[in-house]
Amino acid sequence: MTDITALHVRDFQLPDAAQVARLVTASVHGHWTYTPEQFKVSTAPESFRLVAAAQQVQATLGVSPFGTPLPGAYRLDFAGNAAHFNALYTLALTRLPQHAPVVGVAREDFSPQMAFFAAAGFRNAWQSWGAHLDLNRFDFAAFQKLEERLFLDGYEAEMLSNTAPDTDWADLHALSLEAVADAPRNPTTTPDALSLEELRAVILQGETAFVARLKGEIVAFTRLTLRPEHKHAETEHTAVARAHRSRGLGTLVGARSLAWAKAQGHTEASTGGTVLNQAMLKVNHRLGYVPEPMWVTWLRS
Protein backbone atom coordinates (compact mmCIF):
# COMPACT_ATOMS: atom_id res chain seq x y z
CA MET A 1 0.00 0.00 0.00
CA THR A 2 1.06 3.60 -0.62
CA ASP A 3 1.95 5.67 2.44
CA ILE A 4 -0.58 8.48 2.02
CA THR A 5 1.45 10.74 4.30
CA ALA A 6 4.30 10.60 1.75
CA LEU A 7 2.02 11.31 -1.18
CA HIS A 8 2.25 14.57 -3.09
CA VAL A 9 -0.56 15.91 -5.25
CA ARG A 10 1.06 18.15 -7.81
CA ASP A 11 1.20 19.20 -11.44
CA PHE A 12 2.22 16.66 -14.05
CA GLN A 13 5.89 16.78 -15.04
CA LEU A 14 7.44 15.32 -18.18
CA PRO A 15 9.28 12.50 -16.31
CA ASP A 16 5.81 11.29 -15.19
CA ALA A 17 4.74 10.57 -18.78
CA ALA A 18 5.53 6.84 -18.91
CA GLN A 19 3.76 6.11 -15.62
CA VAL A 20 0.77 8.27 -16.58
CA ALA A 21 0.48 6.52 -19.96
CA ARG A 22 0.42 3.15 -18.20
CA LEU A 23 -2.24 4.26 -15.71
CA VAL A 24 -4.49 5.86 -18.34
CA THR A 25 -4.27 2.82 -20.63
CA ALA A 26 -5.15 0.54 -17.71
CA SER A 27 -8.03 2.81 -16.67
CA VAL A 28 -9.83 2.29 -19.99
CA HIS A 29 -9.20 -1.47 -19.90
CA GLY A 30 -6.93 -1.23 -22.93
CA HIS A 31 -9.80 0.13 -25.04
CA TRP A 32 -7.18 2.62 -26.23
CA THR A 33 -3.42 2.44 -25.81
CA TYR A 34 -1.62 5.58 -24.72
CA THR A 35 2.09 6.35 -25.15
CA PRO A 36 4.31 8.66 -23.09
CA GLU A 37 4.65 10.98 -26.07
CA GLN A 38 0.96 11.85 -25.80
CA PHE A 39 1.42 13.48 -22.41
CA LYS A 40 3.02 16.91 -22.30
CA VAL A 41 3.13 19.80 -19.85
CA SER A 42 0.28 22.10 -20.84
CA THR A 43 0.88 25.79 -21.40
CA ALA A 44 -2.85 26.56 -21.49
CA PRO A 45 -4.28 27.45 -18.03
CA GLU A 46 -7.67 25.97 -18.89
CA SER A 47 -6.12 22.53 -19.53
CA PHE A 48 -3.90 20.81 -17.00
CA ARG A 49 -2.97 17.42 -15.57
CA LEU A 50 -2.40 16.56 -11.92
CA VAL A 51 -0.73 13.52 -10.40
CA ALA A 52 -0.74 11.92 -6.97
CA ALA A 53 2.77 10.57 -6.53
CA ALA A 54 5.07 9.11 -3.93
CA GLN A 55 8.07 7.36 -5.48
CA GLN A 56 5.84 6.64 -8.45
CA VAL A 57 2.66 8.15 -9.84
CA GLN A 58 -0.28 6.45 -8.15
CA ALA A 59 -3.16 8.34 -9.82
CA THR A 60 -3.71 11.12 -12.29
CA LEU A 61 -6.41 13.57 -13.34
CA GLY A 62 -6.62 15.33 -16.70
CA VAL A 63 -8.73 18.51 -16.86
CA SER A 64 -9.78 20.19 -20.12
CA PRO A 65 -12.63 22.31 -21.51
CA PHE A 66 -15.47 20.04 -22.58
CA GLY A 67 -16.01 21.98 -25.78
CA THR A 68 -18.86 23.28 -27.89
CA PRO A 69 -21.60 20.86 -26.72
CA LEU A 70 -21.25 22.17 -23.13
CA PRO A 71 -19.72 25.65 -23.24
CA GLY A 72 -17.98 26.63 -20.03
CA ALA A 73 -17.86 23.05 -18.70
CA TYR A 74 -14.70 21.13 -17.84
CA ARG A 75 -14.07 17.43 -18.36
CA LEU A 76 -12.34 15.32 -15.70
CA ASP A 77 -10.48 12.13 -16.64
CA PHE A 78 -9.26 10.03 -13.70
CA ALA A 79 -6.89 7.07 -13.79
CA GLY A 80 -5.00 4.99 -11.27
CA ASN A 81 -5.62 4.31 -7.60
CA ALA A 82 -9.13 5.54 -6.72
CA ALA A 83 -8.06 6.23 -3.13
CA HIS A 84 -6.39 9.39 -4.45
CA PHE A 85 -9.17 10.63 -6.74
CA ASN A 86 -10.67 12.92 -4.10
CA ALA A 87 -7.34 14.65 -3.41
CA LEU A 88 -6.84 15.23 -7.14
CA TYR A 89 -10.40 16.49 -7.54
CA THR A 90 -10.11 18.89 -4.60
CA LEU A 91 -6.97 20.48 -6.01
CA ALA A 92 -8.51 20.71 -9.49
CA LEU A 93 -11.53 22.58 -8.13
CA THR A 94 -9.27 25.31 -6.74
CA ARG A 95 -8.08 26.02 -10.28
CA LEU A 96 -11.40 25.97 -12.09
CA PRO A 97 -13.70 28.99 -12.46
CA GLN A 98 -16.18 29.21 -9.61
CA HIS A 99 -19.50 27.49 -10.37
CA ALA A 100 -18.17 26.04 -13.66
CA PRO A 101 -19.97 22.78 -14.55
CA VAL A 102 -17.71 19.71 -14.38
CA VAL A 103 -18.23 16.57 -16.40
CA GLY A 104 -16.90 13.02 -16.21
CA VAL A 105 -17.21 10.32 -18.85
CA ALA A 106 -16.78 6.66 -17.92
CA ARG A 107 -17.90 3.31 -19.24
CA GLU A 108 -20.12 1.24 -16.97
CA ASP A 109 -17.31 -1.24 -16.34
CA PHE A 110 -14.79 1.46 -15.37
CA SER A 111 -15.74 0.84 -11.75
CA PRO A 112 -13.38 3.24 -9.88
CA GLN A 113 -14.42 6.24 -11.97
CA MET A 114 -18.11 5.32 -11.86
CA ALA A 115 -18.01 4.97 -8.08
CA PHE A 116 -16.17 8.26 -7.60
CA PHE A 117 -18.55 10.32 -9.73
CA ALA A 118 -21.57 8.85 -7.96
CA ALA A 119 -20.10 9.46 -4.50
CA ALA A 120 -18.95 13.01 -5.37
CA GLY A 121 -22.46 14.17 -6.18
CA PHE A 122 -22.36 14.00 -9.96
CA ARG A 123 -25.58 13.21 -11.84
CA ASN A 124 -25.83 10.42 -14.41
CA ALA A 125 -26.97 12.82 -17.14
CA TRP A 126 -26.52 11.07 -20.49
CA GLN A 127 -25.75 7.61 -21.81
CA SER A 128 -24.10 6.47 -25.03
CA TRP A 129 -23.64 2.99 -26.42
CA GLY A 130 -20.94 1.15 -28.27
CA ALA A 131 -21.32 -2.18 -30.05
CA HIS A 132 -19.18 -4.70 -31.86
CA LEU A 133 -19.82 -7.27 -34.57
CA ASP A 134 -17.90 -10.44 -35.44
CA LEU A 135 -17.62 -10.13 -39.22
CA ASN A 136 -16.64 -13.81 -39.50
CA ARG A 137 -20.27 -14.58 -38.64
CA PHE A 138 -21.82 -11.86 -40.76
CA ASP A 139 -23.72 -13.11 -43.81
CA PHE A 140 -25.29 -10.70 -46.28
CA ALA A 141 -27.69 -13.46 -47.38
CA ALA A 142 -29.88 -12.52 -44.41
CA PHE A 143 -30.52 -9.13 -46.07
CA GLN A 144 -31.10 -10.26 -49.64
CA LYS A 145 -34.91 -10.21 -49.34
CA LEU A 146 -34.72 -6.67 -47.96
CA GLU A 147 -32.54 -5.62 -50.88
CA GLU A 148 -34.89 -7.29 -53.38
CA ARG A 149 -37.95 -5.59 -51.88
CA LEU A 150 -36.29 -2.18 -51.95
CA PHE A 151 -35.08 -2.79 -55.50
CA LEU A 152 -38.66 -3.42 -56.61
CA ASP A 153 -39.52 -0.06 -55.01
CA GLY A 154 -36.82 1.62 -57.09
CA TYR A 155 -33.93 1.76 -54.60
CA GLU A 156 -30.42 0.60 -55.44
CA ALA A 157 -27.43 0.36 -53.10
CA GLU A 158 -23.82 0.78 -54.18
CA MET A 159 -20.41 1.99 -53.10
CA LEU A 160 -19.86 5.68 -53.79
CA SER A 161 -17.05 6.17 -56.29
CA ASN A 162 -14.19 8.50 -55.44
CA THR A 163 -14.76 10.01 -58.87
CA ALA A 164 -18.48 10.61 -58.27
CA PRO A 165 -19.82 13.79 -59.91
CA ASP A 166 -20.26 17.00 -57.94
CA THR A 167 -24.03 16.43 -57.85
CA ASP A 168 -23.50 13.25 -55.83
CA TRP A 169 -21.29 15.05 -53.32
CA ALA A 170 -23.88 17.82 -53.03
CA ASP A 171 -26.64 15.23 -52.40
CA LEU A 172 -24.47 13.50 -49.80
CA HIS A 173 -23.73 16.77 -48.03
CA ALA A 174 -27.36 17.90 -47.96
CA LEU A 175 -28.41 14.53 -46.55
CA SER A 176 -25.65 14.68 -43.95
CA LEU A 177 -26.80 18.11 -42.72
CA GLU A 178 -30.42 16.92 -42.58
CA ALA A 179 -29.40 13.90 -40.52
CA VAL A 180 -27.30 15.97 -38.11
CA ALA A 181 -30.22 18.36 -37.61
CA ASP A 182 -32.64 15.51 -36.88
CA ALA A 183 -30.41 13.20 -34.85
CA PRO A 184 -31.04 12.86 -31.11
CA ARG A 185 -27.88 13.85 -29.31
CA ASN A 186 -26.16 14.25 -26.02
CA PRO A 187 -23.04 16.33 -25.34
CA THR A 188 -20.73 13.31 -25.59
CA THR A 189 -22.23 11.95 -28.80
CA THR A 190 -22.81 14.87 -31.14
CA PRO A 191 -22.50 14.28 -34.89
CA ASP A 192 -20.38 16.77 -36.78
CA ALA A 193 -22.02 19.16 -39.24
CA LEU A 194 -19.27 18.99 -41.86
CA SER A 195 -19.00 21.41 -44.76
CA LEU A 196 -19.17 19.97 -48.27
CA GLU A 197 -15.40 20.26 -48.58
CA GLU A 198 -14.80 18.63 -45.19
CA LEU A 199 -17.19 15.75 -45.91
CA ARG A 200 -15.62 15.07 -49.29
CA ALA A 201 -12.12 15.21 -47.79
CA VAL A 202 -12.77 12.78 -44.92
CA ILE A 203 -14.30 10.24 -47.30
CA LEU A 204 -11.58 10.53 -49.93
CA GLN A 205 -8.77 10.48 -47.37
CA GLY A 206 -9.72 7.40 -45.38
CA GLU A 207 -13.37 6.39 -45.48
CA THR A 208 -15.66 4.45 -47.79
CA ALA A 209 -19.26 5.45 -48.36
CA PHE A 210 -22.13 3.21 -49.40
CA VAL A 211 -25.26 4.90 -50.71
CA ALA A 212 -28.82 4.05 -51.69
CA ARG A 213 -30.33 5.84 -54.67
CA LEU A 214 -33.82 6.43 -55.96
CA LYS A 215 -33.91 7.55 -59.59
CA GLY A 216 -30.24 8.47 -59.28
CA GLU A 217 -30.65 10.67 -56.19
CA ILE A 218 -28.81 9.64 -53.02
CA VAL A 219 -31.40 9.07 -50.29
CA ALA A 220 -29.32 7.12 -47.74
CA PHE A 221 -25.66 6.58 -46.91
CA THR A 222 -23.28 5.09 -44.40
CA ARG A 223 -19.63 6.04 -43.90
CA LEU A 224 -17.11 3.37 -42.95
CA THR A 225 -13.48 3.58 -41.84
CA LEU A 226 -11.21 0.55 -42.29
CA ARG A 227 -8.27 -0.04 -39.98
CA PRO A 228 -6.28 -2.73 -41.82
CA GLU A 229 -3.65 -3.07 -39.10
CA HIS A 230 -6.36 -4.38 -36.76
CA LYS A 231 -8.65 -5.91 -39.42
CA HIS A 232 -11.28 -3.63 -37.97
CA ALA A 233 -14.06 -1.57 -39.57
CA GLU A 234 -15.87 1.30 -37.87
CA THR A 235 -19.17 2.83 -38.95
CA GLU A 236 -18.88 6.60 -38.65
CA HIS A 237 -22.29 7.95 -39.66
CA THR A 238 -25.48 6.57 -41.21
CA ALA A 239 -28.27 8.74 -42.57
CA VAL A 240 -31.57 8.33 -44.40
CA ALA A 241 -33.54 11.17 -46.00
CA ARG A 242 -36.69 12.13 -44.08
CA ALA A 243 -39.06 11.08 -46.85
CA HIS A 244 -37.48 7.61 -47.08
CA ARG A 245 -37.12 6.55 -43.45
CA SER A 246 -38.59 3.40 -41.85
CA ARG A 247 -38.16 1.35 -45.02
CA GLY A 248 -34.94 -0.46 -44.17
CA LEU A 249 -32.54 1.72 -46.15
CA GLY A 250 -30.23 2.31 -43.17
CA THR A 251 -30.07 -1.44 -42.63
CA LEU A 252 -29.37 -2.08 -46.31
CA VAL A 253 -26.47 0.35 -46.71
CA GLY A 254 -25.08 -0.88 -43.38
CA ALA A 255 -25.27 -4.50 -44.49
CA ARG A 256 -23.68 -3.68 -47.86
CA SER A 257 -20.80 -1.87 -46.14
CA LEU A 258 -20.19 -4.72 -43.69
CA ALA A 259 -20.25 -7.34 -46.46
CA TRP A 260 -17.65 -5.32 -48.32
CA ALA A 261 -15.47 -4.90 -45.20
CA LYS A 262 -15.60 -8.66 -44.64
CA ALA A 263 -14.61 -9.27 -48.27
CA GLN A 264 -11.59 -7.00 -47.69
CA GLY A 265 -10.42 -9.38 -44.95
CA HIS A 266 -11.64 -7.51 -41.89
CA THR A 267 -12.84 -9.58 -38.97
CA GLU A 268 -14.50 -7.10 -36.62
CA ALA A 269 -16.72 -4.02 -36.84
CA SER A 270 -17.81 -1.45 -34.31
CA THR A 271 -20.15 1.50 -34.00
CA GLY A 272 -21.89 3.60 -31.36
CA GLY A 273 -24.10 6.55 -30.55
CA THR A 274 -26.47 8.01 -28.00
CA VAL A 275 -29.14 5.81 -26.43
CA LEU A 276 -31.64 8.47 -27.48
CA ASN A 277 -31.23 7.43 -31.11
CA GLN A 278 -33.57 4.45 -31.06
CA ALA A 279 -33.70 4.24 -34.86
CA MET A 280 -29.98 3.49 -35.06
CA LEU A 281 -30.18 1.11 -32.12
CA LYS A 282 -32.75 -0.89 -34.09
CA VAL A 283 -30.66 -0.80 -37.28
CA ASN A 284 -27.56 -2.09 -35.52
CA HIS A 285 -29.54 -4.78 -33.72
CA ARG A 286 -30.78 -6.01 -37.11
CA LEU A 287 -27.21 -6.02 -38.42
CA GLY A 288 -26.12 -8.24 -35.54
CA TYR A 289 -24.14 -5.82 -33.41
CA VAL A 290 -23.65 -6.83 -29.77
CA PRO A 291 -23.91 -3.88 -27.32
CA GLU A 292 -21.01 -3.15 -24.97
CA PRO A 293 -21.30 -1.54 -21.53
CA MET A 294 -22.75 1.95 -21.83
CA TRP A 295 -20.74 5.14 -21.64
CA VAL A 296 -22.10 7.43 -18.95
CA THR A 297 -21.66 11.20 -18.92
CA TRP A 298 -21.73 12.47 -15.35
CA LEU A 299 -22.51 16.14 -14.67
CA ARG A 300 -22.05 18.32 -11.62
CA SER A 301 -23.19 21.90 -12.09
Secondary structure as GFF3:
##gff-version 3
##sequence-region A 1 301
A	DSSP	three_ten_helix	4	6	.	.	.	ID=ss1
A	DSSP	beta_strand	8	11	.	.	.	ID=ss2
A	DSSP	three_ten_helix	14	16	.	.	.	ID=ss3
A	DSSP	alpha_helix	17	27	.	.	.	ID=ss4
A	DSSP	three_ten_helix	36	38	.	.	.	ID=ss5
A	DSSP	beta_strand	48	53	.	.	.	ID=ss6
A	DSSP	beta_strand	57	65	.	.	.	ID=ss7
A	DSSP	beta_strand	74	80	.	.	.	ID=ss8
A	DSSP	three_ten_helix	82	84	.	.	.	ID=ss9
A	DSSP	alpha_helix	85	93	.	.	.	ID=ss10
A	DSSP	beta_strand	102	107	.	.	.	ID=ss11
A	DSSP	alpha_helix	111	119	.	.	.	ID=ss12
A	DSSP	beta_strand	123	134	.	.	.	ID=ss13
A	DSSP	three_ten_helix	135	137	.	.	.	ID=ss14
A	DSSP	three_ten_helix	140	143	.	.	.	ID=ss15
A	DSSP	alpha_helix	144	152	.	.	.	ID=ss16
A	DSSP	beta_strand	155	159	.	.	.	ID=ss17
A	DSSP	alpha_helix	166	182	.	.	.	ID=ss18
A	DSSP	alpha_helix	196	204	.	.	.	ID=ss19
A	DSSP	beta_strand	207	214	.	.	.	ID=ss20
A	DSSP	beta_strand	217	227	.	.	.	ID=ss21
A	DSSP	three_ten_helix	228	230	.	.	.	ID=ss22
A	DSSP	beta_strand	232	240	.	.	.	ID=ss23
A	DSSP	three_ten_helix	242	244	.	.	.	ID=ss24
A	DSSP	alpha_helix	249	263	.	.	.	ID=ss25
A	DSSP	beta_strand	268	274	.	.	.	ID=ss26
A	DSSP	alpha_helix	278	287	.	.	.	ID=ss27
A	DSSP	beta_strand	290	291	.	.	.	ID=ss28
A	DSSP	beta_strand	295	300	.	.	.	ID=ss29
###
